[in-house]
Amino acid sequence: MIATIAAETFQALDPAIMEFPFERNYVESIVYVSLYVSLTAVALSTMVSLPIAMLVGFAEFPGKRFVIALVNTGMGLPSVVVGLAVLFLVSNQGPLGTLDLVFTKEAMIISQFVLATPVITGVSLAAVTGVEEGVRDAAYAMGGTRLDIALVTIKEARYGIVTGVLAGLGRAISEVGSVLIVGGNIAGADGTAITRTLTTAIQLEARQGRFELALVLGAILLTLVLFVNAVVLRFGGGRI
């Protein structure tokens, strides 16, 4: 659905785009790379963040306060530091050097995963712990298993969880520093983006003085963000 709205936005801007000295394929490939990397990273992050939020929210264990502090600290991680850490991880001398991930979409996904996970975990944790104890007690009294109680809790906290996912997606899709370091902002000779995203392309085009193209890319990015917000508000019934 997001890809569809991006395509519609591109078509709406098409008359203006055709006046600029660049090919349509260039912009479309940039949008594809941005969506592919960000949506994949956020999907993986959500699958990791929700179990962590449930565990930290309801379990008592030594070092729980430290884990919460670690999550809160991670929400403000500098993106360039994450980029350097991931670059070391995937470099030839790093632990994942044999996978040859330097300057690839997969390295960018890892980087955005690291940035989005603390955000989604932190907001989801706040939403889960905000669920009234009576809801969980009622589920337990009715003979519910731990899984049943967890599902009831997630259902009650779904609006806050969706907000966390949205915040993580916003962090990922608007990222510049880390994806620039690990992705390299690469485009092929034919103009097809390989690791070039909307944000890194905007930076590049603005620095080269192609402000019209930078504005078009900025409009597409803004439209995507507004569309995601609209979808969340629509399915959240206006409660977010």
C-alpha positions as CSV (number, residue, x, y, z in Angstrom):
1,M,0.0,0.0,0.0
2,I,2.8,2.4,0.8
3,A,4.5,1.6,-2.5
4,T,1.2,2.4,-4.2
5,I,0.9,5.8,-2.6
6,A,4.5,6.5,-3.5
7,A,3.8,5.6,-7.1
8,E,0.7,7.9,-7.1
9,T,2.8,10.7,-5.6
10,F,5.4,10.2,-8.3
11,Q,2.8,10.3,-11.0
12,A,1.3,13.5,-9.6
13,L,4.8,15.1,-9.7
14,D,5.6,13.6,-13.1
15,P,4.9,16.7,-15.2
16,A,7.4,18.7,-13.2
17,I,9.8,15.8,-13.0
18,M,10.0,15.4,-16.7
19,E,11.3,19.0,-17.0
20,F,14.4,18.1,-14.9
21,P,17.6,16.5,-16.4
22,F,17.2,13.0,-14.9
23,E,15.4,9.8,-15.6
24,R,12.2,8.6,-14.0
25,N,13.9,5.3,-13.2
26,Y,16.4,7.1,-10.9
27,V,13.6,8.4,-8.6
28,E,11.6,5.2,-8.7
29,S,14.6,3.1,-7.8
30,I,15.5,5.4,-4.9
31,V,11.9,5.1,-3.5
32,Y,12.1,1.3,-3.8
33,V,15.4,1.1,-2.0
34,S,14.1,3.3,0.8
35,L,10.9,1.3,1.3
36,Y,12.6,-2.0,1.0
37,V,15.3,-1.2,3.6
38,S,13.1,0.6,6.1
39,L,10.1,-1.7,6.0
40,T,12.3,-4.8,6.3
41,A,14.3,-3.3,9.2
42,V,11.2,-2.2,11.0
43,A,9.4,-5.6,10.5
44,L,12.4,-7.5,11.9
45,S,12.7,-5.0,14.7
46,T,9.1,-5.4,15.7
47,M,9.4,-9.1,15.9
48,V,12.3,-8.7,18.3
49,S,11.0,-5.6,20.2
50,L,7.6,-7.0,21.2
51,P,8.9,-10.1,23.1
52,I,11.5,-8.0,24.8
53,A,8.9,-5.4,25.9
54,M,6.6,-8.2,27.2
55,L,9.4,-9.9,29.1
56,V,10.8,-6.7,30.7
57,G,7.3,-5.4,31.4
58,F,6.0,-8.4,33.3
59,A,8.9,-10.5,34.5
60,E,11.0,-9.7,37.5
61,F,14.7,-10.5,37.2
62,P,18.1,-9.2,38.4
63,G,19.2,-6.3,36.3
64,K,15.8,-5.3,35.1
65,R,16.4,-1.6,35.8
66,F,19.7,-1.8,33.8
67,V,17.8,-3.3,30.8
68,I,15.2,-0.5,30.9
69,A,18.0,2.1,31.2
70,L,19.8,0.4,28.2
71,V,16.6,0.5,26.1
72,N,16.1,4.2,27.0
73,T,19.7,5.0,26.2
74,G,19.4,3.2,22.8
75,M,16.5,5.4,21.8
76,G,19.0,8.3,21.5
77,L,21.9,6.4,19.9
78,P,23.8,8.6,17.5
79,S,23.3,7.3,14.0
80,V,26.9,7.8,12.9
81,V,28.1,5.7,15.9
82,V,25.7,2.9,14.8
83,G,26.9,3.2,11.3
84,L,30.6,2.9,12.3
85,A,29.7,-0.1,14.6
86,V,27.8,-1.9,11.8
87,L,30.6,-1.1,9.3
88,F,33.1,-2.7,11.6
89,L,30.8,-5.7,12.0
90,V,30.5,-6.3,8.2
91,S,33.9,-5.2,7.1
92,N,36.5,-7.8,5.9
93,Q,38.1,-7.8,9.3
94,G,34.8,-8.0,11.2
95,P,32.8,-10.9,12.5
96,L,30.6,-10.9,9.4
97,G,33.3,-10.1,6.9
98,T,32.9,-13.4,5.1
99,L,29.3,-12.5,4.1
100,D,30.6,-9.6,2.0
101,L,27.9,-7.2,3.2
102,V,29.8,-3.9,2.9
103,F,27.9,-1.3,0.9
104,T,24.8,-3.5,0.5
105,K,21.1,-3.1,1.3
106,E,21.5,-5.9,3.9
107,A,24.1,-3.8,5.8
108,M,21.7,-0.8,5.7
109,I,18.9,-3.1,7.1
110,I,21.2,-4.1,10.0
111,S,21.9,-0.4,10.7
112,Q,18.3,0.6,10.7
113,F,17.4,-2.4,12.7
114,V,19.8,-1.3,15.5
115,L,18.3,2.2,15.4
116,A,14.7,1.2,15.3
117,T,14.7,-1.6,17.9
118,P,15.2,0.6,21.0
119,V,12.5,3.0,19.9
120,I,9.9,0.3,19.2
121,T,10.9,-1.5,22.4
122,G,10.8,1.6,24.6
123,V,7.4,2.8,23.4
124,S,5.9,-0.7,23.4
125,L,7.2,-1.2,26.9
126,A,5.5,1.9,28.1
127,A,2.2,0.8,26.4
128,V,2.4,-2.7,27.8
129,T,3.1,-1.6,31.4
130,G,0.3,0.9,31.1
131,V,-2.3,-1.9,30.7
132,E,-4.4,-2.2,33.9
133,E,-3.6,-5.2,36.0
134,G,-7.2,-6.1,36.2
135,V,-7.2,-7.0,32.5
136,R,-4.4,-9.5,33.0
137,D,-5.9,-10.8,36.3
138,A,-9.2,-11.4,34.5
139,A,-7.5,-13.4,31.8
140,Y,-5.7,-15.4,34.4
141,A,-8.8,-16.0,36.4
142,M,-10.6,-17.4,33.3
143,G,-7.9,-20.0,32.9
144,G,-5.7,-18.3,30.4
145,T,-2.2,-19.4,29.7
146,R,0.8,-17.1,29.7
147,L,0.4,-16.8,25.9
148,D,-3.3,-15.9,26.3
149,I,-2.4,-13.2,28.8
150,A,0.3,-11.9,26.6
151,L,-2.1,-11.7,23.6
152,V,-4.8,-9.9,25.7
153,T,-2.2,-7.4,26.9
154,I,-1.0,-6.8,23.4
155,K,-4.6,-6.3,22.3
156,E,-5.2,-3.7,25.0
157,A,-1.8,-2.0,24.3
158,R,-2.1,-2.2,20.5
159,Y,-2.5,1.6,19.9
160,G,0.7,2.3,21.9
161,I,2.5,-0.5,20.1
162,V,1.5,0.8,16.7
163,T,2.7,4.2,17.8
164,G,6.1,2.6,18.7
165,V,6.3,0.9,15.3
166,L,5.5,4.2,13.6
167,A,8.2,5.9,15.6
168,G,10.6,3.2,14.6
169,L,9.7,3.5,10.9
170,G,10.1,7.3,11.2
171,R,13.5,6.8,12.7
172,A,14.5,4.3,10.0
173,I,13.2,6.0,6.8
174,S,14.5,9.4,7.8
175,E,18.0,8.1,8.6
176,V,21.0,9.6,6.8
177,G,24.3,9.1,8.7
178,S,24.4,5.4,9.4
179,V,23.0,4.3,6.0
180,L,25.5,6.6,4.3
181,I,28.4,5.0,6.1
182,V,27.4,1.3,5.6
183,G,25.6,1.7,2.2
184,G,27.8,4.2,0.4
185,N,25.0,6.0,-1.4
186,I,25.6,4.0,-4.5
187,A,23.8,4.3,-7.9
188,G,24.6,2.4,-11.1
189,A,25.8,4.0,-14.3
190,D,22.2,3.8,-15.7
191,G,20.9,5.8,-12.7
192,T,19.4,2.9,-10.9
193,A,19.8,3.3,-7.1
194,I,21.7,0.4,-5.5
195,T,22.1,1.7,-1.9
196,R,20.8,5.2,-2.4
197,T,17.8,6.2,-0.3
198,L,15.6,9.2,-0.3
199,T,17.5,10.9,2.5
200,T,21.0,10.3,1.1
201,A,19.8,11.3,-2.4
202,I,18.3,14.5,-1.1
203,Q,21.6,15.3,0.6
204,L,23.6,14.5,-2.5
205,E,21.4,16.4,-4.9
206,A,21.2,19.5,-2.7
207,R,25.0,19.5,-2.4
208,Q,25.4,19.3,-6.1
209,G,22.9,22.2,-6.6
210,R,20.1,20.2,-8.2
211,F,17.6,21.7,-5.8
212,E,14.5,20.8,-8.0
213,L,15.3,17.1,-7.8
214,A,16.0,17.4,-4.1
215,L,12.6,19.1,-3.6
216,V,10.8,16.3,-5.5
217,L,12.5,13.7,-3.4
218,G,11.7,15.6,-0.3
219,A,8.0,15.8,-1.3
220,I,7.9,12.0,-1.9
221,L,9.5,11.4,1.5
222,L,7.1,13.8,3.2
223,T,4.1,12.1,1.5
224,L,5.2,8.7,2.6
225,V,5.5,9.9,6.2
226,L,2.1,11.6,6.2
227,F,0.5,8.5,4.6
228,V,1.9,6.2,7.3
229,N,0.6,8.6,10.0
230,A,-2.8,8.7,8.3
231,V,-3.0,4.9,8.1
232,V,-2.2,4.6,11.8
233,L,-4.8,7.2,12.8
234,R,-7.3,5.5,10.6
235,F,-6.9,2.0,12.1
236,G,-6.3,3.5,15.5
237,G,-9.7,5.1,15.5
238,G,-8.2,8.5,16.2
239,R,-6.9,7.3,19.6
240,I,-3.2,7.8,18.7
